Amino acid sequence: MQKLKQIQKWIPELYLLFSAFCYWVATSTLFNPVGICLVALLLALFTWKTKTLGIIVSLLFLILSLYMVLALVSEISQFSTFNTKAKVMLAVSGTWLGLNILLASLMLIKWGRDRSFFNATVNPQTILFP
């Protein structure tokens, strides 16, 4: 049960690692600098677990996913009629990009939370009467 809770905390990172690896494999090139960098950044996050790296990686995935939404809209607009191929492309790519955006956002919230802010206690007398 304890092991499951540890894995559950890393679900966004694990999904994005899987997504980056699938992108790398789907390009059919062994030397893909973008895929290598994405996988390396996520593996570095698993290794060092720093807040700054977590925020940078989540923002990078969020920005790349939003860029890919624009690419998907551009590709869909090139179809003369909205046929079955366009529907399949929209469904598969839309689902994949939607999950990427959702989990990158969850990862940003997770790494962006300042725990010292939430755990701080404030004495009202020091605010009112310095």
KAZIWO-V694043 format. One record per residue. N is the residue number from 1. SS is DSSP state (a for helix, b for strand, c for the rest). Layout:
# KAZIWO-V694043
N_SS, N_SS
This chain:
# KAZIWO-V694043
1_c, 2_a, 3_a, 4_a, 5_a, 6_a, 7_a, 8_a, 9_a, 10_c, 11_a, 12_a, 13_a, 14_a, 15_a, 16_a, 17_a, 18_a, 19_a, 20_a, 21_a, 22_a, 23_a, 24_a, 25_a, 26_a, 27_c, 28_c, 29_c, 30_c, 31_c, 32_c, 33_a, 34_a, 35_a, 36_a, 37_a, 38_a, 39_a, 40_a, 41_a, 42_a, 43_a, 44_a, 45_a, 46_a, 47_a, 48_a, 49_c, 50_c, 51_a, 52_a, 53_a, 54_a, 55_a, 56_a, 57_a, 58_a, 59_a, 60_a, 61_a, 62_a, 63_a, 64_a, 65_a, 66_a, 67_a, 68_a, 69_a, 70_a, 71_a, 72_a, 73_a, 74_a, 75_a, 76_a, 77_a, 78_c, 79_c, 80_c, 81_c, 82_c, 83_c, 84_a, 85_a, 86_a, 87_a, 88_a, 89_a, 90_a, 91_a, 92_a, 93_a, 94_a, 95_a, 96_a, 97_a, 98_a, 99_a, 100_a, 101_a, 102_a, 103_a, 104_a, 105_a, 106_a, 107_a, 108_a, 109_a, 110_a, 111_a, 112_a, 113_c, 114_c, 115_a, 116_a, 117_a, 118_a, 119_a, 120_c, 121_c, 122_c, 123_c, 124_a, 125_a, 126_a, 127_a, 128_a, 129_c, 130_c
